[in-house]
Amino acid sequence: MTTRRAWLITSASISISAMLLSACSQSGSEGETSSSDAAPAAADTVYRIGVIAKSNSNPPFQAAKKGAIDAAARLSDEMDGVQVEILWQTPPQEDAQVQAQYVEQLVASGVDGIAISCTDANLLTGALKAAVDNGVVIVTFDSDAPESGRMAYYGVDDKEAGKEVMRHLAEQMGEQGKVAILTGNPAAVNLQARVDGVKEQAGEYEGIGEPTVYSFMPETATEAAAKMQQVQSANPDITGWALVGGWPLYTDNALDGIYENAKVVSMDPLPLPLEYVKKGQVQVLVGQPYYGWGEKSVEMIINKLEYNRTPESELIFADFDIVTEENVEEYGENWKKWLGEG
């Protein structure tokens, strides 16, 4: 692979293609080919970047996929003689072992960079370290593996995300009442940090005691909704729910018997959770940079490969999107673009 000079001449328009590693090549499969209609022009340099999200069916990661593909197309257009290819390798459901296999396959195929959201940092650290040792530039997004040797992490500060959820929940509760925290996979570093943030922020309010944490597995909407219903029924004095992930809101009628008695603030303003805000059953949703997970990760990897530029910090934190009944319709328009619906 030709080494590029570390300066930029803006001109030629180069189309994007995504290469296929696994046998699956159908739309929506874990290994996917995606390209523009036009044939790619000849390029002096081709940078191949693998993108590994947690699960292929999850809308936030579909938004990240579009962000990565759009960034690759734009950067290919901006850089003379350079083509950026995206290799989308994501399991159908969350599986850290499969992610580790994809890392190994991508490294063996000779990729230049990998952007990954880590389902389990402990299971993935070894594979990512080996990738770094092979000269692959690693950026994590959404969920970090801080001991892996990765160049940078892009996403929200998860502890601050938990604090933000609790701030809005306390406001909705009038800073009085009993709070329950719903979390999922206890091995997920990002969820652990969010729970810590909720707890720490709750300590700022005299009228709110220490929240109780309730976890569930597997991370499905059905399991999450059942857990909330069970807990609320057994503890009718709960007046506030802090959801560090939006799992129960991905199904209908999840909050029946809950929203009548408790305020609910959750992470993740996805299309289905937005409907709960419209109905008044969820008061606030705290959003992450879903599209940016892919876009910014690809940009950082290319900056390193092309110009040898590293971020000023290993931790690149994005701002939160706050969604309430006042702006829920406007925010919903983003998903039409991210999911290719408009």
Backbone torsions as a table, in degrees:
resi	resn	phi	psi	omega
1	MET	NA	128.4	-175.8
2	THR	-67.1	136.1	175.1
3	THR	-80.6	127.2	-177.8
4	ARG	-83.9	146.8	171.6
5	ARG	-67.7	148.9	-172.7
6	ALA	-88.0	49.9	171.3
7	TRP	-150.3	165.5	-168.0
8	LEU	-118.5	130.8	167.1
9	ILE	-114.0	118.1	-177.5
10	THR	-83.9	122.3	173.5
11	SER	-166.9	-88.3	-161.6
12	ALA	-61.7	147.6	177.0
13	SER	-96.9	115.2	-178.1
14	ILE	-112.9	131.1	-179.4
15	SER	-81.1	161.3	-177.3
16	ILE	-100.5	143.1	169.4
17	SER	-135.1	152.1	176.4
18	ALA	-116.5	131.3	-174.8
19	MET	-89.1	159.4	-176.5
20	LEU	-113.1	127.2	176.3
21	LEU	-100.2	-43.8	-176.3
22	SER	-88.6	173.9	-179.8
23	ALA	-69.5	-23.8	-178.9
24	CYS	-73.0	128.9	176.5
25	SER	-135.8	10.0	179.3
26	GLN	-77.8	155.7	177.0
27	SER	-59.9	130.6	179.5
28	GLY	89.6	-3.9	178.9
29	SER	-79.9	170.4	-174.7
30	GLU	-71.1	-28.1	173.2
31	GLY	-115.5	122.9	-167.5
32	GLU	-139.4	138.9	173.4
33	THR	-95.8	128.9	179.3
34	SER	-137.9	127.4	-177.7
35	SER	-147.7	163.5	175.9
36	SER	-79.9	170.8	-179.1
37	ASP	-69.7	-32.7	-177.5
38	ALA	-80.3	147.9	177.1
39	ALA	-71.1	140.5	-179.6
40	PRO	-63.8	141.0	173.9
41	ALA	-77.2	159.9	178.4
42	ALA	-64.3	139.9	-178.4
43	ALA	-128.1	141.7	174.4
44	ASP	-66.6	-35.8	-175.6
45	THR	-133.0	134.8	173.8
46	VAL	-121.1	120.9	174.7
47	TYR	-101.4	126.4	-178.6
48	ARG	-110.7	121.2	-175.2
49	ILE	-121.8	121.0	174.1
50	GLY	-83.4	139.2	176.3
51	VAL	-122.7	119.8	-177.4
52	ILE	-121.1	107.5	175.5
53	ALA	-94.7	-179.4	-177.4
54	LYS	-76.5	-44.3	-178.2
55	SER	-150.0	140.1	-172.9
56	ASN	-73.4	-23.3	-174.2
57	SER	-91.3	-5.1	-174.4
58	ASN	-84.1	122.3	-177.5
59	PRO	-52.3	-40.3	178.5
60	PRO	-57.6	-35.3	-178.8
61	PHE	-80.5	-24.0	169.9
62	GLN	-67.3	-37.5	175.0
63	ALA	-64.5	-41.4	177.8
64	ALA	-63.0	-39.4	178.1
65	LYS	-60.1	-45.9	179.2
66	LYS	-63.9	-39.5	177.8
67	GLY	-60.6	-41.5	179.3
68	ALA	-66.2	-45.3	-179.2
69	ILE	-65.1	-42.9	178.7
70	ASP	-63.3	-41.6	179.3
71	ALA	-63.6	-42.0	179.6
72	ALA	-62.7	-42.1	178.9
73	ALA	-64.0	-44.1	-179.1
74	ARG	-65.3	-45.6	-178.8
75	LEU	-66.4	-37.0	176.0
76	SER	-62.6	-36.5	179.5
77	ASP	-70.2	-35.2	-175.0
78	GLU	-81.1	-28.1	-173.1
79	MET	-103.4	122.6	-178.7
80	ASP	-68.8	126.0	175.5
81	GLY	76.7	15.9	-178.8
82	VAL	-124.1	135.6	173.3
83	GLN	-122.1	133.8	177.8
84	VAL	-110.7	123.8	-180.0
85	GLU	-111.5	139.2	177.5
86	ILE	-107.6	128.6	176.7
87	LEU	-111.6	102.3	-176.6
88	TRP	-83.8	112.3	-178.5
89	GLN	-129.5	97.1	-174.4
90	THR	-139.8	131.3	179.9
91	PRO	-68.0	154.3	178.2
92	PRO	-60.3	-39.3	177.3
93	GLN	-128.1	163.2	-177.9
94	GLU	-59.5	125.5	-179.5
95	ASP	-160.0	102.5	-176.4
96	ALA	-64.8	-33.5	178.8
97	GLN	-64.4	-41.4	177.5
98	VAL	-65.9	-41.0	176.4
99	GLN	-57.9	-43.3	179.3
100	ALA	-61.8	-39.4	176.8
101	GLN	-62.9	-41.0	178.7
102	TYR	-63.6	-40.1	176.7
103	VAL	-57.7	-48.5	-179.1
104	GLU	-62.1	-41.6	179.3
105	GLN	-65.1	-42.4	179.9
106	LEU	-64.1	-43.0	178.3
107	VAL	-62.0	-44.8	180.0
108	ALA	-62.3	-30.1	-179.4
109	SER	-80.0	-9.7	176.0
110	GLY	92.4	27.3	178.8
111	VAL	-65.4	157.8	178.6
112	ASP	-92.4	-28.6	-178.1
113	GLY	-151.8	158.8	175.8
114	ILE	-137.3	131.7	170.2
115	ALA	-109.9	129.8	-172.5
116	ILE	-144.5	140.0	169.0
117	SER	-102.4	115.9	-167.8
118	CYS	-86.6	116.8	176.1
119	THR	-66.3	-39.4	178.7
120	ASP	-145.1	106.9	-176.4
121	ALA	-59.2	-38.0	-178.1
122	ASN	-61.8	-41.5	-178.7
123	LEU	-74.7	-26.6	-173.6
124	LEU	-96.3	-17.4	-174.1
125	THR	-57.9	-43.2	-179.1
126	GLY	-61.4	-46.3	-179.9
127	ALA	-65.1	-38.6	-180.0
128	LEU	-70.3	-38.4	175.8
129	LYS	-60.1	-43.1	178.9
130	ALA	-62.6	-37.6	177.7
131	ALA	-64.0	-45.2	178.3
132	VAL	-60.6	-42.3	178.6
133	ASP	-61.6	-25.2	177.7
134	ASN	-90.1	9.0	175.7
135	GLY	86.3	12.2	179.4
136	VAL	-85.7	132.9	178.0
137	VAL	-82.4	123.2	-176.7
138	ILE	-112.1	130.3	169.8
139	VAL	-125.4	130.8	174.2
140	THR	-98.1	150.1	175.2
141	PHE	-137.7	155.3	178.6
142	ASP	67.8	-58.6	-177.4
143	SER	-135.8	122.3	-166.6
144	ASP	-90.4	163.3	166.8
145	ALA	-130.5	81.1	-167.4
146	PRO	-64.5	-20.9	-178.6
147	GLU	-97.4	12.6	-172.6
148	SER	-88.4	-9.9	-174.4
149	GLY	85.2	8.4	179.5
150	ARG	-60.4	152.5	-178.7
151	MET	-68.3	-42.8	-175.0
152	ALA	-160.7	161.9	171.8
153	TYR	-118.2	136.6	175.1
154	TYR	-122.9	129.9	178.2
155	GLY	161.3	-160.3	176.8
156	VAL	-86.4	158.1	167.9
157	ASP	-75.1	108.8	-170.0
158	ASP	-64.8	-35.2	176.8
159	LYS	-65.2	-41.8	176.9
160	GLU	-65.3	-32.5	176.7
161	ALA	-62.2	-43.9	176.6
162	GLY	-61.3	-41.4	177.7
163	LYS	-62.8	-40.3	-179.3
164	GLU	-64.1	-41.7	176.1
165	VAL	-58.7	-45.7	-176.9
166	MET	-69.1	-35.6	177.4
167	ARG	-58.8	-47.9	-178.6
168	HIS	-69.2	-36.9	178.9
169	LEU	-65.6	-43.6	178.9
170	ALA	-60.6	-39.9	178.1
171	GLU	-62.7	-43.3	-180.0
172	GLN	-67.2	-29.8	-178.4
173	MET	-89.1	-0.9	-175.1
174	GLY	66.2	26.8	179.2
175	GLU	58.6	29.2	179.0
176	GLN	-137.3	138.9	171.5
177	GLY	130.3	-174.3	-177.2
178	LYS	-109.3	129.4	-174.5
179	VAL	-111.5	137.3	170.8
180	ALA	-114.5	142.4	177.3
181	ILE	-109.6	130.0	174.3
182	LEU	-105.8	125.6	176.9
183	THR	-135.3	168.4	-176.7
184	GLY	-110.9	-119.4	-175.5
185	ASN	-57.6	113.8	-177.8
186	PRO	-68.2	-13.6	178.8
187	ALA	-85.5	-10.0	-177.6
188	ALA	-77.4	117.8	-177.0
189	VAL	-60.2	-40.0	-177.4
190	ASN	-65.8	-38.4	179.6
191	LEU	-69.5	-38.3	176.8
192	GLN	-58.6	-44.7	-178.6
193	ALA	-66.1	-38.4	178.9
194	ARG	-64.7	-42.9	177.6
195	VAL	-59.6	-43.9	178.1
196	ASP	-59.8	-39.3	179.2
197	GLY	-65.4	-42.5	177.3
198	VAL	-59.8	-47.6	-178.3
199	LYS	-61.2	-46.6	-178.0
200	GLU	-62.4	-44.5	-179.3
201	GLN	-67.4	-36.2	179.2
202	ALA	-59.7	-30.1	179.1
203	GLY	-66.8	-10.2	179.1
204	GLU	-81.2	-8.1	-174.0
205	TYR	-117.6	119.3	-177.6
206	GLU	-62.6	-32.2	-176.2
207	GLY	-85.1	1.3	-179.9
208	ILE	-120.8	119.5	179.3
209	GLY	-76.6	-176.6	179.2
210	GLU	-67.6	125.0	-178.8
211	PRO	-65.7	152.1	173.9
212	THR	-99.0	135.5	-176.7
213	VAL	-98.3	131.5	176.9
214	TYR	-123.8	123.0	179.7
215	SER	-113.4	161.3	-180.0
216	PHE	-149.5	154.2	174.2
217	MET	-149.2	148.5	-6.4
218	PRO	-71.5	166.2	-176.2
219	GLU	-80.1	75.9	176.3
220	THR	-119.1	157.6	179.5
221	ALA	-61.1	-40.4	-178.2
222	THR	-63.4	-46.9	179.5
223	GLU	-63.5	-40.8	-178.6
224	ALA	-65.7	-46.0	-179.9
225	ALA	-62.9	-41.3	179.1
226	ALA	-63.1	-39.6	179.5
227	LYS	-63.7	-45.8	179.3
228	MET	-61.9	-44.6	179.8
229	GLN	-60.6	-45.0	-179.7
230	GLN	-61.4	-47.5	-177.1
231	VAL	-66.8	-44.1	-179.3
232	GLN	-63.5	-39.5	179.3
233	SER	-63.9	-39.8	-179.1
234	ALA	-79.1	-19.8	-177.4
235	ASN	-133.2	71.9	-175.4
236	PRO	-65.4	-9.6	178.6
237	ASP	-83.6	-2.6	174.8
238	ILE	-66.9	125.2	-179.0
239	THR	-117.6	1.9	177.7
240	GLY	-154.0	136.4	177.3
241	TRP	-117.5	126.7	172.7
242	ALA	-106.8	110.9	-178.3
243	LEU	-100.3	113.9	-179.4
244	VAL	-82.7	-0.1	169.4
245	GLY	-151.3	155.9	-172.8
246	GLY	-90.5	19.6	-169.3
247	TRP	-45.9	-53.0	-174.7
248	PRO	-66.6	-19.1	-176.6
249	LEU	-82.2	2.2	178.5
250	TYR	-92.0	12.4	175.3
251	THR	-138.3	164.7	-177.5
252	ASP	-81.1	149.4	171.3
253	ASN	59.5	26.0	-177.3
254	ALA	-67.3	-26.6	-172.8
255	LEU	-103.8	11.3	176.7
256	ASP	-59.5	129.4	-177.2
257	GLY	84.9	-5.9	179.3
258	ILE	-110.9	-51.0	-175.0
259	TYR	-63.9	-23.8	178.5
260	GLU	-70.1	-21.1	-173.5
261	ASN	-118.4	-13.5	-173.7
262	ALA	-143.3	149.2	171.1
263	LYS	-81.4	148.6	-178.1
264	VAL	-131.2	125.6	172.4
265	VAL	-126.0	132.8	-172.6
266	SER	-135.7	155.9	165.1
267	MET	-72.8	157.8	163.4
268	ASP	76.1	88.9	175.0
269	PRO	-81.1	68.8	176.4
270	LEU	-81.2	170.9	-176.1
271	PRO	-53.7	-47.0	-179.4
272	LEU	-68.9	-45.8	175.4
273	PRO	-57.6	-31.3	178.0
274	LEU	-59.2	-32.4	179.7
275	GLU	-65.8	-32.6	177.6
276	TYR	-68.0	-33.7	175.2
277	VAL	-67.5	-43.5	179.4
278	LYS	-60.3	-33.8	-179.8
279	LYS	-83.7	-6.7	-179.8
280	GLY	80.9	11.7	-178.7
281	GLN	-88.9	-22.3	172.3
282	VAL	-120.6	132.0	-174.5
283	GLN	-85.9	-39.8	-176.2
284	VAL	-144.5	140.7	171.0
285	LEU	-119.2	135.3	-179.3
286	VAL	-107.9	118.1	-170.8
287	GLY	-101.8	158.1	178.6
288	GLN	-114.4	168.7	-177.5
289	PRO	-83.8	70.4	-172.3
290	TYR	-58.0	-51.0	177.7
291	TYR	-63.3	-40.6	-179.2
292	GLY	-65.5	-26.2	176.4
293	TRP	-52.0	-46.0	179.2
294	GLY	-79.1	-46.5	-175.8
295	GLU	-60.5	-54.3	-175.2
296	LYS	-69.7	-34.8	178.2
297	SER	-62.0	-45.3	178.8
298	VAL	-64.3	-42.7	178.8
299	GLU	-58.5	-44.6	-178.8
300	MET	-65.4	-40.4	179.5
301	ILE	-64.7	-43.9	179.5
302	ILE	-66.2	-39.1	176.9
303	ASN	-58.5	-38.0	178.4
304	LYS	-71.9	-46.0	-176.6
305	LEU	-67.5	-42.9	-172.8
306	GLU	-86.5	-36.7	-173.0
307	TYR	-121.9	0.0	-176.1
308	ASN	56.5	37.4	178.0
309	ARG	-101.8	129.2	175.7
310	THR	-109.7	151.8	178.2
311	PRO	-60.2	153.2	179.4
312	GLU	-63.6	-28.2	178.7
313	SER	-131.6	151.6	174.6
314	GLU	-69.9	-23.8	-177.3
315	LEU	-110.7	110.8	179.8
316	ILE	-106.5	106.1	-174.4
317	PHE	-98.5	134.4	178.2
318	ALA	-96.5	160.0	175.9
319	ASP	-75.2	160.5	176.5
320	PHE	-88.2	147.1	167.4
321	ASP	-98.5	124.6	-179.3
322	ILE	-105.1	120.8	-176.6
323	VAL	-115.5	125.7	176.4
324	THR	-130.1	-177.2	179.7
325	GLU	-63.3	-21.3	-179.2
326	GLU	-72.5	-32.1	-175.3
327	ASN	-123.9	13.6	-174.3
328	VAL	-64.4	-37.7	-179.3
329	GLU	-67.2	-42.8	179.8
330	GLU	-62.9	-44.7	-179.3
331	TYR	-64.6	-35.1	-179.4
332	GLY	-59.9	-25.1	178.5
333	GLU	-63.5	-27.9	178.6
334	ASN	-59.6	-40.6	-176.2
335	TRP	-66.7	-30.5	176.8
336	LYS	-61.7	-38.4	178.4
337	LYS	-74.6	-44.8	-175.7
338	TRP	-67.2	-32.7	-178.0
339	LEU	-99.4	8.2	176.6
340	GLY	71.4	30.7	-178.0
341	GLU	-102.7	1.6	-178.8
342	GLY	-173.1	NA	NA
